[in-house]
Amino acid sequence: MTETHLPAITDGDVWLTRKEAAAYAKTTTGTLATLGYAHKGPRFFKPSPRKVLYKKSDLDAWLMGTAVNA
């Protein structure tokens, strides 16, 4: 799910690039991109056309199967 507002970068959570998120989730960047396009992956924030960021807590929720795709 793409965030529609600017999230607080200083909210205490760790932000990861798509490459870092893929390594953390033991998957590929392509898989994360495909899942994001299909609205089935973890929530992400896209501050620019070429940059995608994931909150570690959102990745954890997605990996545990408790993420809400709204």
Biopython code that builds the backbone (N, CA, C, O; Angstrom):
import numpy as np
from Bio.PDB.StructureBuilder import StructureBuilder

atoms = [
    (1, "MET", "N", (0.847, -1.169, 0.000)),
    (1, "MET", "CA", (0.000, 0.000, 0.000)),
    (1, "MET", "C", (0.890, 1.229, 0.000)),
    (1, "MET", "O", (1.821, 1.320, 0.801)),
    (2, "THR", "N", (0.628, 2.135, -0.851)),
    (2, "THR", "CA", (1.389, 3.364, -0.911)),
    (2, "THR", "C", (0.803, 4.358, 0.070)),
    (2, "THR", "O", (-0.410, 4.559, 0.118)),
    (3, "GLU", "N", (1.665, 4.973, 0.844)),
    (3, "GLU", "CA", (1.227, 6.000, 1.790)),
    (3, "GLU", "C", (0.784, 7.232, 1.010)),
    (3, "GLU", "O", (1.418, 7.603, 0.022)),
    (4, "THR", "N", (-0.284, 7.858, 1.440)),
    (4, "THR", "CA", (-0.773, 9.056, 0.762)),
    (4, "THR", "C", (-0.298, 10.331, 1.435)),
    (4, "THR", "O", (-0.480, 11.421, 0.891)),
    (5, "HIS", "N", (0.305, 10.214, 2.605)),
    (5, "HIS", "CA", (0.817, 11.385, 3.300)),
    (5, "HIS", "C", (2.275, 11.128, 3.675)),
    (5, "HIS", "O", (2.732, 9.986, 3.680)),
    (6, "LEU", "N", (2.971, 12.163, 3.976)),
    (6, "LEU", "CA", (4.376, 12.039, 4.345)),
    (6, "LEU", "C", (4.492, 11.453, 5.744)),
    (6, "LEU", "O", (4.086, 12.090, 6.716)),
    (7, "PRO", "N", (5.046, 10.241, 5.860)),
    (7, "PRO", "CA", (5.174, 9.645, 7.194)),
    (7, "PRO", "C", (6.270, 10.326, 7.988)),
    (7, "PRO", "O", (7.190, 10.924, 7.430)),
    (8, "ALA", "N", (6.153, 10.225, 9.280)),
    (8, "ALA", "CA", (7.166, 10.809, 10.161)),
    (8, "ALA", "C", (8.413, 9.939, 10.108)),
    (8, "ALA", "O", (8.398, 8.808, 10.596)),
    (9, "ILE", "N", (9.472, 10.441, 9.534)),
    (9, "ILE", "CA", (10.713, 9.685, 9.414)),
    (9, "ILE", "C", (11.344, 9.511, 10.793)),
    (9, "ILE", "O", (12.113, 8.574, 11.009)),
    (10, "THR", "N", (11.030, 10.391, 11.711)),
    (10, "THR", "CA", (11.616, 10.325, 13.055)),
    (10, "THR", "C", (10.684, 9.658, 14.057)),
    (10, "THR", "O", (10.706, 9.993, 15.242)),
    (11, "ASP", "N", (9.867, 8.719, 13.596)),
    (11, "ASP", "CA", (8.917, 8.072, 14.493)),
    (11, "ASP", "C", (9.539, 6.954, 15.323)),
    (11, "ASP", "O", (8.827, 6.257, 16.045)),
    (12, "GLY", "N", (10.837, 6.775, 15.233)),
    (12, "GLY", "CA", (11.521, 5.756, 16.020)),
    (12, "GLY", "C", (11.649, 4.432, 15.300)),
    (12, "GLY", "O", (12.391, 3.561, 15.753)),
    (13, "ASP", "N", (10.954, 4.255, 14.199)),
    (13, "ASP", "CA", (11.044, 3.022, 13.435)),
    (13, "ASP", "C", (12.238, 3.099, 12.488)),
    (13, "ASP", "O", (12.737, 4.182, 12.185)),
    (14, "VAL", "N", (12.680, 1.947, 12.032)),
    (14, "VAL", "CA", (13.802, 1.869, 11.091)),
    (14, "VAL", "C", (13.232, 1.827, 9.679)),
    (14, "VAL", "O", (12.324, 1.047, 9.389)),
    (15, "TRP", "N", (13.770, 2.671, 8.804)),
    (15, "TRP", "CA", (13.366, 2.697, 7.408)),
    (15, "TRP", "C", (14.406, 1.957, 6.585)),
    (15, "TRP", "O", (15.607, 2.146, 6.783)),
    (16, "LEU", "N", (13.953, 1.112, 5.658)),
    (16, "LEU", "CA", (14.840, 0.319, 4.818)),
    (16, "LEU", "C", (14.563, 0.605, 3.349)),
    (16, "LEU", "O", (13.422, 0.847, 2.955)),
    (17, "THR", "N", (15.620, 0.574, 2.544)),
    (17, "THR", "CA", (15.448, 0.670, 1.098)),
    (17, "THR", "C", (14.865, -0.646, 0.604)),
    (17, "THR", "O", (14.800, -1.618, 1.357)),
    (18, "ARG", "N", (14.443, -0.686, -0.648)),
    (18, "ARG", "CA", (13.890, -1.937, -1.184)),
    (18, "ARG", "C", (14.939, -3.047, -1.146)),
    (18, "ARG", "O", (14.610, -4.197, -0.855)),
    (19, "LYS", "N", (16.180, -2.720, -1.432)),
    (19, "LYS", "CA", (17.251, -3.722, -1.402)),
    (19, "LYS", "C", (17.447, -4.252, 0.021)),
    (19, "LYS", "O", (17.573, -5.459, 0.225)),
    (20, "GLU", "N", (17.471, -3.356, 0.992)),
    (20, "GLU", "CA", (17.619, -3.763, 2.390)),
    (20, "GLU", "C", (16.407, -4.569, 2.859)),
    (20, "GLU", "O", (16.550, -5.558, 3.579)),
    (21, "ALA", "N", (15.208, -4.133, 2.442)),
    (21, "ALA", "CA", (13.983, -4.833, 2.824)),
    (21, "ALA", "C", (13.951, -6.235, 2.235)),
    (21, "ALA", "O", (13.527, -7.182, 2.899)),
    (22, "ALA", "N", (14.397, -6.369, 0.993)),
    (22, "ALA", "CA", (14.430, -7.687, 0.357)),
    (22, "ALA", "C", (15.390, -8.618, 1.090)),
    (22, "ALA", "O", (15.075, -9.787, 1.312)),
    (23, "ALA", "N", (16.546, -8.112, 1.460)),
    (23, "ALA", "CA", (17.508, -8.930, 2.207)),
    (23, "ALA", "C", (16.925, -9.316, 3.564)),
    (23, "ALA", "O", (17.074, -10.459, 3.995)),
    (24, "TYR", "N", (16.274, -8.395, 4.229)),
    (24, "TYR", "CA", (15.680, -8.650, 5.542)),
    (24, "TYR", "C", (14.582, -9.716, 5.441)),
    (24, "TYR", "O", (14.475, -10.591, 6.300)),
    (25, "ALA", "N", (13.767, -9.632, 4.378)),
    (25, "ALA", "CA", (12.651, -10.561, 4.196)),
    (25, "ALA", "C", (13.063, -11.838, 3.471)),
    (25, "ALA", "O", (12.239, -12.723, 3.240)),
    (26, "LYS", "N", (14.337, -11.928, 3.117)),
    (26, "LYS", "CA", (14.871, -13.088, 2.395)),
    (26, "LYS", "C", (14.099, -13.340, 1.094)),
    (26, "LYS", "O", (13.660, -14.454, 0.811)),
    (27, "THR", "N", (13.953, -12.275, 0.325)),
    (27, "THR", "CA", (13.306, -12.345, -0.974)),
    (27, "THR", "C", (14.085, -11.456, -1.934)),
    (27, "THR", "O", (15.183, -11.012, -1.600)),
    (28, "THR", "N", (13.555, -11.192, -3.089)),
    (28, "THR", "CA", (14.254, -10.348, -4.054)),
    (28, "THR", "C", (13.576, -8.985, -4.166)),
    (28, "THR", "O", (12.421, -8.813, -3.777)),
    (29, "THR", "N", (14.311, -8.036, -4.699)),
    (29, "THR", "CA", (13.728, -6.713, -4.913)),
    (29, "THR", "C", (12.600, -6.798, -5.933)),
    (29, "THR", "O", (11.605, -6.082, -5.821)),
    (30, "GLY", "N", (12.748, -7.666, -6.922)),
    (30, "GLY", "CA", (11.706, -7.852, -7.937)),
    (30, "GLY", "C", (10.417, -8.385, -7.345)),
    (30, "GLY", "O", (9.328, -7.962, -7.732)),
    (31, "THR", "N", (10.537, -9.311, -6.408)),
    (31, "THR", "CA", (9.351, -9.849, -5.742)),
    (31, "THR", "C", (8.643, -8.757, -4.956)),
    (31, "THR", "O", (7.419, -8.643, -5.022)),
    (32, "LEU", "N", (9.396, -7.953, -4.211)),
    (32, "LEU", "CA", (8.775, -6.855, -3.462)),
    (32, "LEU", "C", (8.093, -5.864, -4.408)),
    (32, "LEU", "O", (7.002, -5.375, -4.116)),
    (33, "ALA", "N", (8.730, -5.574, -5.529)),
    (33, "ALA", "CA", (8.143, -4.648, -6.498)),
    (33, "ALA", "C", (6.844, -5.216, -7.066)),
    (33, "ALA", "O", (5.846, -4.503, -7.172)),
    (34, "THR", "N", (6.857, -6.492, -7.429)),
    (34, "THR", "CA", (5.666, -7.134, -7.983)),
    (34, "THR", "C", (4.541, -7.174, -6.955)),
    (34, "THR", "O", (3.391, -6.885, -7.285)),
    (35, "LEU", "N", (4.861, -7.529, -5.721)),
    (35, "LEU", "CA", (3.852, -7.572, -4.666)),
    (35, "LEU", "C", (3.293, -6.183, -4.378)),
    (35, "LEU", "O", (2.097, -6.028, -4.133)),
    (36, "GLY", "N", (4.155, -5.183, -4.409)),
    (36, "GLY", "CA", (3.691, -3.809, -4.192)),
    (36, "GLY", "C", (2.748, -3.355, -5.286)),
    (36, "GLY", "O", (1.735, -2.711, -5.014)),
    (37, "TYR", "N", (3.084, -3.692, -6.535)),
    (37, "TYR", "CA", (2.241, -3.332, -7.667)),
    (37, "TYR", "C", (0.867, -3.997, -7.546)),
    (37, "TYR", "O", (-0.150, -3.407, -7.911)),
    (38, "ALA", "N", (0.849, -5.224, -7.033)),
    (38, "ALA", "CA", (-0.399, -5.976, -6.874)),
    (38, "ALA", "C", (-1.116, -5.664, -5.561)),
    (38, "ALA", "O", (-2.171, -6.234, -5.283)),
    (39, "HIS", "N", (-0.553, -4.765, -4.755)),
    (39, "HIS", "CA", (-1.112, -4.399, -3.444)),
    (39, "HIS", "C", (-1.225, -5.610, -2.513)),
    (39, "HIS", "O", (-2.185, -5.725, -1.750)),
    (40, "LYS", "N", (-0.247, -6.502, -2.580)),
    (40, "LYS", "CA", (-0.246, -7.694, -1.734)),
    (40, "LYS", "C", (0.976, -7.771, -0.836)),
    (40, "LYS", "O", (1.085, -8.692, -0.027)),
    (41, "GLY", "N", (1.880, -6.843, -0.957)),
    (41, "GLY", "CA", (3.101, -6.860, -0.167)),
    (41, "GLY", "C", (3.013, -5.954, 1.037)),
    (41, "GLY", "O", (1.937, -5.465, 1.380)),
    (42, "PRO", "N", (4.142, -5.730, 1.679)),
    (42, "PRO", "CA", (4.171, -4.838, 2.840)),
    (42, "PRO", "C", (3.932, -3.389, 2.422)),
    (42, "PRO", "O", (4.190, -3.001, 1.282)),
    (43, "ARG", "N", (3.436, -2.603, 3.371)),
    (43, "ARG", "CA", (3.242, -1.175, 3.101)),
    (43, "ARG", "C", (4.586, -0.537, 2.779)),
    (43, "ARG", "O", (5.626, -0.959, 3.286)),
    (44, "PHE", "N", (4.552, 0.477, 1.933)),
    (44, "PHE", "CA", (5.773, 1.178, 1.567)),
    (44, "PHE", "C", (5.480, 2.649, 1.341)),
    (44, "PHE", "O", (4.325, 3.055, 1.208)),
    (45, "PHE", "N", (6.532, 3.431, 1.299)),
    (45, "PHE", "CA", (6.446, 4.858, 1.043)),
    (45, "PHE", "C", (7.343, 5.159, -0.141)),
    (45, "PHE", "O", (8.481, 4.694, -0.193)),
    (46, "LYS", "N", (6.845, 5.926, -1.085)),
    (46, "LYS", "CA", (7.594, 6.238, -2.304)),
    (46, "LYS", "C", (7.825, 7.747, -2.368)),
    (46, "LYS", "O", (7.004, 8.479, -2.921)),
    (47, "PRO", "N", (8.960, 8.221, -1.792)),
    (47, "PRO", "CA", (9.205, 9.663, -1.757)),
    (47, "PRO", "C", (9.570, 10.261, -3.110)),
    (47, "PRO", "O", (9.466, 11.473, -3.296)),
    (48, "SER", "N", (9.996, 9.425, -4.058)),
    (48, "SER", "CA", (10.325, 9.892, -5.399)),
    (48, "SER", "C", (10.070, 8.743, -6.366)),
    (48, "SER", "O", (9.877, 7.608, -5.931)),
    (49, "PRO", "N", (10.065, 9.012, -7.657)),
    (49, "PRO", "CA", (9.779, 7.939, -8.622)),
    (49, "PRO", "C", (10.743, 6.743, -8.553)),
    (49, "PRO", "O", (10.362, 5.632, -8.922)),
    (50, "ARG", "N", (11.960, 6.948, -8.098)),
    (50, "ARG", "CA", (12.939, 5.861, -8.084)),
    (50, "ARG", "C", (13.270, 5.336, -6.692)),
    (50, "ARG", "O", (14.084, 4.423, -6.562)),
    (51, "LYS", "N", (12.667, 5.884, -5.665)),
    (51, "LYS", "CA", (13.006, 5.482, -4.297)),
    (51, "LYS", "C", (11.778, 4.903, -3.602)),
    (51, "LYS", "O", (10.696, 5.490, -3.629)),
    (52, "VAL", "N", (11.966, 3.750, -2.983)),
    (52, "VAL", "CA", (10.906, 3.089, -2.220)),
    (52, "VAL", "C", (11.475, 2.766, -0.850)),
    (52, "VAL", "O", (12.572, 2.219, -0.740)),
    (53, "LEU", "N", (10.732, 3.105, 0.189)),
    (53, "LEU", "CA", (11.164, 2.841, 1.559)),
    (53, "LEU", "C", (10.118, 1.997, 2.280)),
    (53, "LEU", "O", (8.916, 2.131, 2.048)),
    (54, "TYR", "N", (10.600, 1.133, 3.151)),
    (54, "TYR", "CA", (9.742, 0.264, 3.953)),
    (54, "TYR", "C", (10.079, 0.486, 5.421)),
    (54, "TYR", "O", (11.247, 0.632, 5.785)),
    (55, "LYS", "N", (9.044, 0.511, 6.264)),
    (55, "LYS", "CA", (9.273, 0.540, 7.709)),
    (55, "LYS", "C", (9.516, -0.901, 8.159)),
    (55, "LYS", "O", (8.823, -1.823, 7.728)),
    (56, "LYS", "N", (10.495, -1.078, 9.020)),
    (56, "LYS", "CA", (10.808, -2.418, 9.516)),
    (56, "LYS", "C", (9.588, -3.027, 10.201)),
    (56, "LYS", "O", (9.338, -4.224, 10.057)),
    (57, "SER", "N", (8.833, -2.234, 10.933)),
    (57, "SER", "CA", (7.647, -2.755, 11.617)),
    (57, "SER", "C", (6.587, -3.239, 10.620)),
    (57, "SER", "O", (5.889, -4.216, 10.890)),
    (58, "ASP", "N", (6.463, -2.564, 9.472)),
    (58, "ASP", "CA", (5.519, -3.015, 8.441)),
    (58, "ASP", "C", (5.997, -4.316, 7.808)),
    (58, "ASP", "O", (5.189, -5.196, 7.511)),
    (59, "LEU", "N", (7.306, -4.442, 7.602)),
    (59, "LEU", "CA", (7.852, -5.694, 7.080)),
    (59, "LEU", "C", (7.618, -6.835, 8.066)),
    (59, "LEU", "O", (7.235, -7.935, 7.670)),
    (60, "ASP", "N", (7.849, -6.569, 9.350)),
    (60, "ASP", "CA", (7.628, -7.589, 10.370)),
    (60, "ASP", "C", (6.167, -8.047, 10.380)),
    (60, "ASP", "O", (5.886, -9.244, 10.442)),
    (61, "ALA", "N", (5.244, -7.091, 10.320)),
    (61, "ALA", "CA", (3.818, -7.426, 10.315)),
    (61, "ALA", "C", (3.466, -8.253, 9.083)),
    (61, "ALA", "O", (2.715, -9.224, 9.177)),
    (62, "TRP", "N", (4.004, -7.872, 7.936)),
    (62, "TRP", "CA", (3.735, -8.605, 6.701)),
    (62, "TRP", "C", (4.305, -10.017, 6.785)),
    (62, "TRP", "O", (3.645, -10.978, 6.390)),
    (63, "LEU", "N", (5.511, -10.145, 7.289)),
    (63, "LEU", "CA", (6.133, -11.466, 7.414)),
    (63, "LEU", "C", (5.382, -12.369, 8.396)),
    (63, "LEU", "O", (5.335, -13.586, 8.218)),
    (64, "MET", "N", (4.807, -11.776, 9.413)),
    (64, "MET", "CA", (4.042, -12.547, 10.399)),
    (64, "MET", "C", (2.598, -12.797, 9.923)),
    (64, "MET", "O", (1.844, -13.523, 10.571)),
    (65, "GLY", "N", (2.231, -12.199, 8.806)),
    (65, "GLY", "CA", (0.903, -12.416, 8.277)),
    (65, "GLY", "C", (-0.177, -11.587, 8.928)),
    (65, "GLY", "O", (-1.363, -11.891, 8.796)),
    (66, "THR", "N", (0.225, -10.532, 9.635)),
    (66, "THR", "CA", (-0.759, -9.700, 10.318)),
    (66, "THR", "C", (-0.902, -8.332, 9.673)),
    (66, "THR", "O", (-1.569, -7.456, 10.224)),
    (67, "ALA", "N", (-0.289, -8.137, 8.520)),
    (67, "ALA", "CA", (-0.362, -6.833, 7.874)),
    (67, "ALA", "C", (-1.769, -6.612, 7.338)),
    (67, "ALA", "O", (-2.434, -7.548, 6.895)),
    (68, "VAL", "N", (-2.201, -5.381, 7.384)),
    (68, "VAL", "CA", (-3.504, -5.011, 6.861)),
    (68, "VAL", "C", (-3.282, -4.276, 5.553)),
    (68, "VAL", "O", (-2.676, -3.204, 5.543)),
    (69, "ASN", "N", (-3.756, -4.826, 4.459)),
    (69, "ASN", "CA", (-3.654, -4.163, 3.165)),
    (69, "ASN", "C", (-4.930, -3.385, 2.918)),
    (69, "ASN", "O", (-5.900, -3.902, 2.363)),
    (70, "ALA", "N", (-4.911, -2.152, 3.334)),
    (70, "ALA", "CA", (-6.112, -1.326, 3.160)),
    (70, "ALA", "C", (-5.865, -0.232, 2.168)),
    (70, "ALA", "O", (-6.762, 0.564, 1.892)),
]
sb = StructureBuilder()
sb.init_structure("model")
sb.init_model(0)
sb.init_chain("A")
sb.init_seg("    ")
for serial, (resi, resn, name, xyz) in enumerate(atoms, 1):
    if name == "N":
        sb.init_residue(resn, " ", resi, " ")
    sb.init_atom(name, np.array(xyz, "f"), 0.0, 1.0, " ", f" {name:<3s}", serial, name[0])
structure = sb.get_structure()
